[in-house]
Amino acid sequence: MPSNYRVFRKMVDGTGEEEPIQVPPGDVYVEHLSPDQRYITASILRNGLWIIPLAPGQKPWQFRADARATAWQSEFSPDGRWLAYMSEESDSPEVYVEPFPATGARWQVSTLGGAEPHWQGANNLFYLGADDTIMMTTVGVPNWQYTKPMKLFRVSVPDLAGNTDFAVSPDGERFVVNAFVAEPIVPPIETIVNWQPLLGR
């Protein structure tokens, strides 16, 4: 089946031609660019988390497979050594971290549900807990070690495992949150009976 979405690269100032990026077939959702600008991560609907090289002639490869997943919310660490993502393979969303390139090692960071990991510097990883709490864990350097996740504050977001709901400033001092304000207002449904006499008015 041909891809429903095509991926291109182009200069933000509008100069130059758009350059098509080779991606696997399917519904492709680009998620993150590596710090060295050599790779992007992409969720492919019901086909897993993929790494897509940006150099011509290099083929994409599957980083994680899951036929049920629709989004992985993946993000490279600022030094490019780690890849954090959300996976629902345990029937509930959880946050994981793996070395990049993959070595077979993997760590589950969240313990009671989590999604949407975001790095701040080389040492802090924020994510959204299942109770809508922004969590933070501190990463050890140079080898992967991390502290018990700490609760920061609660937010109200539409969907834990959906699109991006928050972002962190580079200094970790400010958060931008796509807050869920209230249930959408549904207008009432009016039923008109005996409407034929109204036509003569």
MARRO-980093 format. One record per residue (C-alpha): residue number from 1; residue in one letter; chain; z, y, x. Coordinates in steps of 0.001 Angstrom, whole numbers. Example, Ala and Ser with C-alpha at 12.3 -4.5 7.8 and 13.67 -1.06 7.14 Angstrom:
<sites>
SITE num residuo cadena       Z       Y       X
SITE   1       A      A    7800   -4500   12300
SITE   2       S      A    7140   -1060   13670
</sites>
This chain:
<sites>
SITE num residuo cadena       Z       Y       X
SITE   1       M      A       0       0       0
SITE   2       P      A    -905    3391    1476
SITE   3       S      A    1817    5855    2281
SITE   4       N      A    2692    8231    -524
SITE   5       Y      A    3776   10871    1983
SITE   6       R      A    2130   11949    5214
SITE   7       V      A    3992   13577    8101
SITE   8       F      A    2630   16444   10180
SITE   9       R      A    3849   18609   13060
SITE  10       K      A    2944   22283   13372
SITE  11       M      A    4186   25406   15145
SITE  12       V      A    6554   27455   12981
SITE  13       D      A    4675   30669   13796
SITE  14       G      A    1588   29236   12102
SITE  15       T      A    -531   29013   15236
SITE  16       G      A   -2505   25918   16089
SITE  17       E      A   -3627   23055   13921
SITE  18       E      A   -1287   20702   12104
SITE  19       E      A    -915   17398   13933
SITE  20       P      A    -573   14177   11929
SITE  21       I      A    2278   11854   12959
SITE  22       Q      A    1804    8091   12778
SITE  23       V      A    4289    6668   10274
SITE  24       P      A    4611    3261    8602
SITE  25       P      A    3248    2868    5071
SITE  26       G      A    5570    3725    2204
SITE  27       D      A    7563    6659     918
SITE  28       V      A    8655    8378    4143
SITE  29       Y      A   11528   10899    4227
SITE  30       V      A   11940   12621    7600
SITE  31       E      A   15625   13072    8453
SITE  32       H      A   16266   14298   11997
SITE  33       L      A   14640   15326   15277
SITE  34       S      A   16061   14081   18578
SITE  35       P      A   17357   16782   20986
SITE  36       D      A   14562   16030   23473
SITE  37       Q      A   12022   16341   20633
SITE  38       R      A   10564   12926   21406
SITE  39       Y      A   11569   11107   18208
SITE  40       I      A   12290   11652   14558
SITE  41       T      A   14283    9408   12279
SITE  42       A      A   12947    8602    8838
SITE  43       S      A   14063    6687    5779
SITE  44       I      A   11294    4601    4287
SITE  45       L      A   12028    3707     697
SITE  46       R      A   13303     118     507
SITE  47       N      A   12131    -524    4070
SITE  48       G      A   14979     685    6248
SITE  49       L      A   15679    3324    8893
SITE  50       W      A   12811    3938   11309
SITE  51       I      A   12359    5696   14644
SITE  52       I      A    9047    7529   14899
SITE  53       P      A    7877    8619   18361
SITE  54       L      A    6078   11946   18512
SITE  55       A      A    4025   11101   21613
SITE  56       P      A     460   10026   20781
SITE  57       G      A    -176    6294   20962
SITE  58       Q      A    3444    5193   20551
SITE  59       K      A    4235    3065   17518
SITE  60       P      A    7225    3532   15186
SITE  61       W      A    9883     850   15076
SITE  62       Q      A   12503    -201   12582
SITE  63       F      A   16043     693   13648
SITE  64       R      A   17855    -796   10626
SITE  65       A      A   16554   -2890    7747
SITE  66       D      A   17768   -2774    4155
SITE  67       A      A   15498   -3405    1183
SITE  68       R      A   17871   -1561   -1181
SITE  69       A      A   18420    1677     728
SITE  70       T      A   16675    4868    -312
SITE  71       A      A   18202    7269    2256
SITE  72       W      A   20053    6770    5550
SITE  73       Q      A   21099   10389    6241
SITE  74       S      A   20632    9747    9955
SITE  75       E      A   21371   12284   12691
SITE  76       F      A   21124   12183   16486
SITE  77       S      A   24079   13378   18556
SITE  78       P      A   23411   16597   20530
SITE  79       D      A   23099   14634   23786
SITE  80       G      A   20726   12127   22178
SITE  81       R      A   22890    9137   23131
SITE  82       W      A   24097    8192   19651
SITE  83       L      A   22670    7870   16175
SITE  84       A      A   24945    8266   13156
SITE  85       Y      A   23845    7198    9695
SITE  86       M      A   24987    6086    6271
SITE  87       S      A   24404    2506    5157
SITE  88       E      A   25103     813    1831
SITE  89       E      A   24758   -2744    3146
SITE  90       S      A   28413   -3488    2321
SITE  91       D      A   27789   -2446   -1322
SITE  92       S      A   29441     931    -748
SITE  93       P      A   28244    3806    1460
SITE  94       E      A   29830    3870    4918
SITE  95       V      A   29161    5847    8101
SITE  96       Y      A   28093    3987   11254
SITE  97       V      A   27251    5014   14808
SITE  98       E      A   25009    3156   17263
SITE  99       P      A   23808    3864   20792
SITE 100       F      A   20272    5155   21102
SITE 101       P      A   18215    3269   22104
SITE 102       A      A   19969     427   20286
SITE 103       T      A   21955   -2056   22351
SITE 104       G      A   23338   -4252   19565
SITE 105       A      A   26658   -2393   19521
SITE 106       R      A   27672    -614   16347
SITE 107       W      A   30817    1036   15004
SITE 108       Q      A   31828    1720   11417
SITE 109       V      A   33464    5140   11474
SITE 110       S      A   34461    5543    7823
SITE 111       T      A   36938    3139    6283
SITE 112       L      A   37095    3924    2555
SITE 113       G      A   33539    5028    1939
SITE 114       G      A   31575    7791    3600
SITE 115       A      A   28183    9417    3901
SITE 116       E      A   26180   12250    5447
SITE 117       P      A   27353   12349    9073
SITE 118       H      A   26861   15595   11019
SITE 119       W      A   27568   16162   14707
SITE 120       Q      A   29179   19262   16131
SITE 121       G      A   28867   19355   19896
SITE 122       A      A   29157   16077   21775
SITE 123       N      A   32673   15280   20576
SITE 124       N      A   33050   15897   16839
SITE 125       L      A   31508   13965   13974
SITE 126       F      A   31968   15184   10409
SITE 127       Y      A   31155   13184    7316
SITE 128       L      A   31749   13202    3583
SITE 129       G      A   34406   10797    2324
SITE 130       A      A   34153    8861    -930
SITE 131       D      A   36744   11192   -2511
SITE 132       D      A   34567   14248   -1700
SITE 133       T      A   36688   15154    1327
SITE 134       I      A   35109   16449    4535
SITE 135       M      A   36360   14143    7295
SITE 136       M      A   36305   14596   11072
SITE 137       T      A   36594   12164   13947
SITE 138       T      A   36654   13009   17668
SITE 139       V      A   34382   11008   19944
SITE 140       G      A   35398    9983   23442
SITE 141       V      A   33104   10553   26405
SITE 142       P      A   31440    8904   28293
SITE 143       N      A   32004    5614   26425
SITE 144       W      A   32157    5385   22663
SITE 145       Q      A   35720    5788   21468
SITE 146       Y      A   36769    7667   18383
SITE 147       T      A   39954    8819   16722
SITE 148       K      A   41144    7908   13243
SITE 149       P      A   39207   10107   10783
SITE 150       M      A   41151   13191    9684
SITE 151       K      A   40882   14888    6293
SITE 152       L      A   39869   18544    6393
SITE 153       F      A   39229   19818    2849
SITE 154       R      A   37743   18713    -447
SITE 155       V      A   34389   19770   -1847
SITE 156       S      A   32482   18992   -5024
SITE 157       V      A   28976   17662   -4409
SITE 158       P      A   26428   16102   -6764
SITE 159       D      A   25824   12762   -5024
SITE 160       L      A   27543   11073   -2098
SITE 161       A      A   24522    9005   -1093
SITE 162       G      A   21783   11437   -2099
SITE 163       N      A   20294   14457    -398
SITE 164       T      A   22002   16701    2136
SITE 165       D      A   25075   18328     622
SITE 166       F      A   26655   20130    3574
SITE 167       A      A   25900   21463    7050
SITE 168       V      A   28107   22487    9981
SITE 169       S      A   27622   25531   12188
SITE 170       P      A   27092   24819   15928
SITE 171       D      A   30623   26031   16744
SITE 172       G      A   32169   23926   13952
SITE 173       E      A   33839   26994   12422
SITE 174       R      A   31774   27266    9230
SITE 175       F      A   30426   24870    6637
SITE 176       V      A   27639   25373    4133
SITE 177       V      A   28166   23208    1048
SITE 178       N      A   25805   22511   -1821
SITE 179       A      A   28649   22619   -4323
SITE 180       F      A   28502   20986   -7748
SITE 181       V      A   29761   23791   -9981
SITE 182       A      A   29812   22186  -13433
SITE 183       E      A   28117   19718  -15685
SITE 184       P      A   24686   21002  -16740
SITE 185       I      A   24694   22689  -20132
SITE 186       V      A   22660   20620  -22548
SITE 187       P      A   21355   22632  -25514
SITE 188       P      A   22087   21178  -28954
SITE 189       I      A   19387   19282  -30807
SITE 190       E      A   18510   20749  -34206
SITE 191       T      A   16942   18588  -36901
SITE 192       I      A   14969   20283  -39658
SITE 193       V      A   14409   18343  -42881
SITE 194       N      A   12312   19281  -45886
SITE 195       W      A   10231   21441  -43614
SITE 196       Q      A    7009   21312  -45683
SITE 197       P      A    7989   24239  -48007
SITE 198       L      A    8513   26378  -44920
SITE 199       L      A    4793   26289  -44233
SITE 200       G      A    4061   28595  -47176
SITE 201       R      A    6330   31383  -45998
</sites>
